Amino acid sequence: MPEFLREVFLAWDSLPKQGNVPPVELFNLEIIPIKILPWSVVVDVHDEPGEYSYRFFVTERVQLIGVELAGKLLSQISDEYMREGNLIEYNQVCELGEPILCQTPITTLTGLLSVRLSIRLPLIDEKGNVSMIYSAIDPESMTHVDDQFFGTEPKR
């Protein structure tokens, strides 16, 4: 695991746990190293299966994709590549109830398709259900770009 994401995991892991997962009320963004915050996202898990909303979506992520998602539902993301990839990852975190490392699909502001290494960390409510997911991407980890979009005409 890259050091950037390892720091995030260690901050999450330092929290007291119920079972293997910290309760949501103990999580605070202040535990996240400041250099990682611009690459962070906090997602609320809804009672309706497969529905998530973005509580916290920060500057570097907005600049990367060109869209502000704070306050929006995952289902409102118009880019299918990102929407479906994130849905799979969030569902997996909720089903497993444990952290996952994943290759998160991202469509950049210019329409390039890329994949970045990310970590998804669950937080649970008083019933023991995953109710929030903290996520960060490693900005240095672009592993794939679909070169069909390198021309002058963006995908969007």
Residue frames as qw, qx, qy, qz and C-alpha x, y, z in Angstrom:
[[0.000, 0.891, 0.454, 0.000, 0.00, 0.00, 0.00],
 [0.373, 0.578, -0.058, 0.723, 1.43, 3.42, -0.90],
 [0.317, -0.136, -0.514, 0.785, 2.49, 5.54, 2.07],
 [0.239, -0.167, -0.099, -0.951, -0.15, 8.15, 1.20],
 [0.701, -0.290, -0.413, -0.503, -2.99, 5.64, 1.70],
 [0.633, -0.123, -0.671, 0.366, -1.21, 3.86, 4.56],
 [0.077, 0.080, -0.377, 0.919, -1.37, 7.10, 6.57],
 [0.546, -0.206, -0.173, -0.793, -5.13, 7.24, 6.03],
 [0.776, -0.181, -0.592, -0.122, -5.57, 3.63, 7.09],
 [0.481, -0.034, -0.617, 0.623, -3.48, 4.13, 10.24],
 [0.192, -0.154, 0.206, -0.947, -5.53, 7.20, 11.23],
 [0.723, -0.185, -0.312, -0.588, -8.77, 5.18, 10.78],
 [0.768, -0.063, -0.625, 0.125, -7.26, 2.17, 12.54],
 [0.237, 0.174, -0.554, 0.779, -6.26, 4.29, 15.55],
 [0.500, -0.310, 0.007, -0.809, -9.95, 4.89, 16.39],
 [0.400, -0.073, 0.822, -0.398, -11.67, 2.68, 19.01],
 [0.335, 0.032, -0.765, -0.549, -13.71, -0.07, 17.33],
 [0.749, 0.013, 0.406, -0.524, -17.05, -1.81, 17.67],
 [0.930, 0.249, 0.257, 0.083, -16.03, -5.20, 16.35],
 [0.683, -0.020, 0.287, 0.671, -13.50, -4.32, 13.63],
 [0.226, 0.596, 0.353, 0.685, -14.95, -0.96, 12.57],
 [0.132, -0.110, -0.368, 0.914, -14.96, 2.46, 14.26],
 [0.115, 0.723, 0.650, -0.206, -18.33, 4.01, 15.12],
 [0.318, 0.671, 0.312, 0.593, -19.24, 6.96, 12.90],
 [0.290, -0.938, -0.137, -0.129, -19.55, 9.30, 15.89],
 [0.674, -0.575, 0.189, 0.424, -15.83, 8.85, 16.66],
 [0.627, 0.283, 0.355, 0.633, -14.71, 9.81, 13.17],
 [0.002, 0.927, 0.080, -0.366, -13.55, 13.37, 12.58],
 [0.693, 0.671, -0.012, 0.264, -11.68, 14.70, 9.56],
 [0.163, -0.903, 0.372, -0.138, -9.15, 16.21, 11.96],
 [0.780, -0.362, 0.499, 0.109, -7.52, 12.76, 12.29],
 [0.802, 0.482, 0.245, 0.252, -6.72, 12.73, 8.57],
 [0.520, -0.313, 0.174, 0.776, -3.28, 14.12, 7.68],
 [0.202, 0.747, 0.099, -0.625, -3.70, 17.58, 6.11],
 [0.040, 0.426, -0.659, -0.619, -1.94, 16.61, 2.85],
 [0.088, 0.177, 0.962, 0.188, -4.57, 13.90, 2.28],
 [0.249, 0.539, 0.543, -0.594, -7.69, 16.01, 2.89],
 [0.333, 0.514, -0.252, -0.749, -7.77, 17.53, -0.64],
 [0.342, 0.190, -0.840, -0.376, -8.05, 13.96, -2.03],
 [0.102, 0.115, 0.893, -0.424, -10.77, 12.89, 0.40],
 [0.476, -0.255, -0.446, -0.714, -14.45, 12.08, 0.12],
 [0.221, 0.044, 0.816, -0.532, -17.03, 11.25, 2.82],
 [0.410, -0.132, -0.656, -0.620, -20.06, 9.32, 1.65],
 [0.525, -0.082, 0.528, -0.662, -23.31, 8.76, 3.55],
 [0.099, -0.074, -0.966, -0.226, -24.89, 5.33, 3.15],
 [0.530, -0.103, -0.017, -0.842, -28.67, 5.49, 2.72],
 [0.614, -0.017, 0.694, -0.376, -31.22, 2.93, 3.89],
 [0.807, 0.513, 0.040, -0.290, -32.21, 2.32, 0.27],
 [0.813, -0.177, 0.427, 0.355, -29.77, -0.34, -1.03],
 [0.618, 0.286, 0.380, 0.626, -27.19, 1.05, -3.41],
 [0.091, 0.896, 0.194, 0.389, -27.89, 4.72, -2.69],
 [0.619, -0.322, -0.177, 0.694, -25.15, 6.96, -1.39],
 [0.139, 0.961, 0.148, 0.188, -24.68, 10.71, -1.07],
 [0.606, 0.280, -0.231, 0.708, -21.56, 12.81, -0.96],
 [0.423, -0.836, -0.286, 0.201, -21.20, 14.68, 2.32],
 [0.289, -0.813, 0.305, 0.402, -17.66, 15.96, 1.76],
 [0.784, 0.417, 0.287, 0.359, -16.01, 16.26, -1.66],
 [0.345, -0.786, 0.056, 0.510, -12.95, 18.47, -1.80],
 [0.187, 0.840, -0.213, -0.463, -10.91, 20.70, -4.07],
 [0.101, -0.445, 0.798, 0.395, -8.46, 18.34, -5.76],
 [0.368, 0.274, 0.888, 0.036, -11.25, 15.89, -6.55],
 [0.369, 0.796, 0.333, -0.347, -13.42, 18.69, -7.97],
 [0.116, 0.761, -0.433, -0.468, -10.50, 19.93, -10.10],
 [0.282, -0.211, 0.900, 0.257, -9.77, 16.40, -11.28],
 [0.265, 0.390, 0.870, 0.146, -13.29, 15.61, -12.52],
 [0.016, -0.161, -0.275, -0.948, -14.68, 19.12, -13.00],
 [0.507, -0.505, -0.502, -0.486, -17.82, 18.46, -10.95],
 [0.190, -0.322, 0.591, -0.714, -18.76, 19.37, -7.37],
 [0.530, -0.205, -0.787, -0.238, -20.53, 16.37, -5.83],
 [0.053, -0.058, -0.690, 0.719, -21.05, 17.53, -2.23],
 [0.440, 0.238, 0.385, -0.776, -24.71, 17.09, -1.38],
 [0.634, 0.305, -0.415, -0.577, -25.42, 14.98, -4.46],
 [0.895, -0.076, 0.392, -0.198, -26.48, 11.36, -4.75],
 [0.391, -0.306, 0.767, 0.407, -24.21, 8.83, -6.39],
 [0.485, 0.471, 0.728, 0.117, -27.08, 8.03, -8.76],
 [0.243, 0.925, 0.154, -0.249, -26.92, 11.65, -9.99],
 [0.297, -0.551, 0.554, 0.549, -23.42, 11.25, -11.41],
 [0.701, 0.582, -0.014, -0.413, -24.00, 11.42, -15.13],
 [0.318, 0.596, -0.726, -0.131, -20.72, 9.72, -16.03],
 [0.949, -0.108, -0.136, -0.264, -21.54, 5.99, -16.10],
 [0.686, 0.345, -0.529, 0.362, -17.86, 4.94, -15.84],
 [0.048, 0.353, -0.568, 0.742, -17.47, 6.68, -12.48],
 [0.654, -0.261, 0.130, -0.699, -21.00, 6.05, -11.19],
 [0.945, -0.020, -0.261, -0.193, -20.96, 2.29, -11.73],
 [0.617, 0.301, -0.570, 0.451, -17.38, 1.84, -10.51],
 [0.118, -0.357, 0.492, -0.785, -18.06, 3.76, -7.30],
 [0.788, -0.210, -0.016, -0.579, -21.31, 1.88, -6.75],
 [0.884, 0.074, -0.456, 0.069, -19.48, -1.46, -6.87],
 [0.407, 0.299, -0.567, 0.651, -16.83, -0.22, -4.43],
 [0.353, -0.330, 0.332, -0.810, -19.29, 1.32, -1.95],
 [0.880, -0.144, -0.175, -0.417, -21.49, -1.78, -2.05],
 [0.777, 0.152, -0.551, 0.263, -18.47, -3.97, -1.35],
 [0.109, 0.328, -0.545, 0.764, -17.47, -1.90, 1.69],
 [0.603, -0.250, 0.173, -0.738, -21.02, -2.13, 3.04],
 [0.921, -0.012, -0.313, -0.232, -21.27, -5.88, 2.43],
 [0.721, 0.173, -0.534, 0.407, -17.85, -6.72, 3.88],
 [0.499, -0.857, -0.096, -0.086, -17.84, -4.13, 6.65],
 [0.718, -0.434, 0.185, 0.512, -14.11, -3.72, 6.25],
 [0.046, 0.776, -0.291, -0.557, -11.62, -1.46, 4.45],
 [0.826, 0.346, 0.382, 0.227, -10.86, -2.10, 0.81],
 [0.164, -0.523, 0.424, 0.721, -8.17, -0.94, -1.59],
 [0.630, 0.542, 0.556, -0.004, -9.54, -0.51, -5.07],
 [0.307, 0.005, 0.447, 0.840, -8.85, 0.81, -8.53],
 [0.213, 0.672, 0.488, -0.514, -11.36, 3.67, -8.69],
 [0.433, 0.463, 0.525, 0.568, -12.56, 4.76, -12.13],
 [0.075, -0.703, -0.157, 0.690, -12.28, 8.48, -12.79],
 [0.473, 0.642, 0.395, 0.456, -13.23, 10.52, -15.83],
 [0.377, -0.295, -0.104, 0.872, -11.18, 13.69, -15.76],
 [0.182, 0.704, 0.191, -0.660, -12.38, 17.19, -16.57],
 [0.196, 0.518, -0.534, -0.638, -11.00, 16.76, -20.11],
 [0.866, 0.203, -0.084, -0.450, -12.80, 13.44, -20.60],
 [0.386, 0.434, -0.812, 0.063, -9.83, 11.11, -20.08],
 [0.895, -0.340, -0.168, -0.234, -10.71, 7.79, -18.46],
 [0.252, 0.537, -0.705, 0.389, -8.30, 6.91, -15.69],
 [0.817, -0.411, -0.403, -0.025, -8.01, 4.62, -12.72],
 [0.028, 0.660, -0.499, 0.562, -6.57, 5.70, -9.38],
 [0.508, -0.132, -0.795, 0.304, -5.74, 3.60, -6.35],
 [0.360, -0.545, 0.089, -0.752, -8.07, 4.44, -3.49],
 [0.189, -0.068, -0.889, 0.412, -8.94, 3.27, -0.04],
 [0.509, -0.467, -0.318, -0.650, -12.52, 2.95, 1.25],
 [0.185, 0.081, -0.786, 0.585, -12.94, 2.89, 5.03],
 [0.418, -0.553, -0.625, -0.357, -16.25, 1.97, 6.68],
 [0.087, -0.168, 0.523, -0.831, -17.78, 3.65, 9.73],
 [0.293, -0.360, -0.873, -0.147, -20.73, 2.08, 11.53],
 [0.404, -0.526, -0.046, -0.747, -23.87, 3.32, 13.27],
 [0.424, -0.371, 0.617, -0.549, -25.19, 2.21, 16.67],
 [0.917, 0.093, 0.175, -0.345, -26.82, -0.85, 15.04],
 [0.625, -0.326, 0.635, 0.316, -23.51, -2.01, 13.59],
 [0.662, 0.608, 0.405, 0.167, -24.40, -1.12, 9.99],
 [0.446, -0.030, 0.221, 0.867, -22.02, 0.76, 7.72],
 [0.109, 0.858, 0.460, -0.202, -23.51, 4.25, 7.66],
 [0.140, 0.947, -0.203, -0.208, -20.60, 6.27, 6.28],
 [0.886, 0.140, 0.142, 0.419, -17.55, 5.63, 4.11],
 [0.127, -0.876, 0.271, 0.378, -14.38, 7.70, 4.17],
 [0.853, 0.353, 0.251, 0.291, -12.38, 7.50, 0.96],
 [0.097, -0.837, 0.320, 0.433, -9.12, 8.90, -0.34],
 [0.864, 0.481, 0.038, 0.142, -7.35, 8.46, -3.65],
 [0.627, -0.425, 0.273, 0.594, -3.61, 8.36, -4.15],
 [0.361, 0.859, -0.012, -0.364, -2.94, 11.25, -6.56],
 [0.024, -0.649, 0.687, 0.327, 0.24, 9.60, -7.83],
 [0.498, -0.068, 0.864, -0.029, -1.40, 6.33, -8.80],
 [0.669, 0.501, -0.071, -0.545, -2.92, 6.83, -12.24],
 [0.524, -0.222, 0.806, 0.161, -2.66, 3.35, -13.71],
 [0.405, 0.365, 0.762, 0.349, -4.72, 3.54, -16.88],
 [0.236, 0.545, 0.012, -0.804, -5.73, 6.17, -19.34],
 [0.648, 0.478, 0.590, 0.066, -7.93, 5.38, -22.28],
 [0.298, -0.349, 0.342, 0.820, -5.87, 6.90, -25.08],
 [0.240, 0.531, 0.686, 0.436, -8.80, 7.13, -27.46],
 [0.101, -0.928, -0.357, 0.027, -9.55, 10.45, -25.77],
 [0.535, -0.428, 0.096, 0.722, -6.14, 12.07, -26.28],
 [0.334, 0.482, 0.451, 0.672, -7.36, 14.00, -29.32],
 [0.033, 0.130, -0.100, 0.986, -8.64, 17.53, -29.28],
 [0.546, -0.347, -0.332, -0.686, -12.25, 16.49, -28.78],
 [0.213, -0.248, 0.773, -0.543, -13.11, 15.65, -25.15],
 [0.070, -0.206, -0.975, -0.036, -15.38, 12.74, -24.34],
 [0.102, 0.540, 0.634, -0.544, -18.17, 14.89, -22.86]]
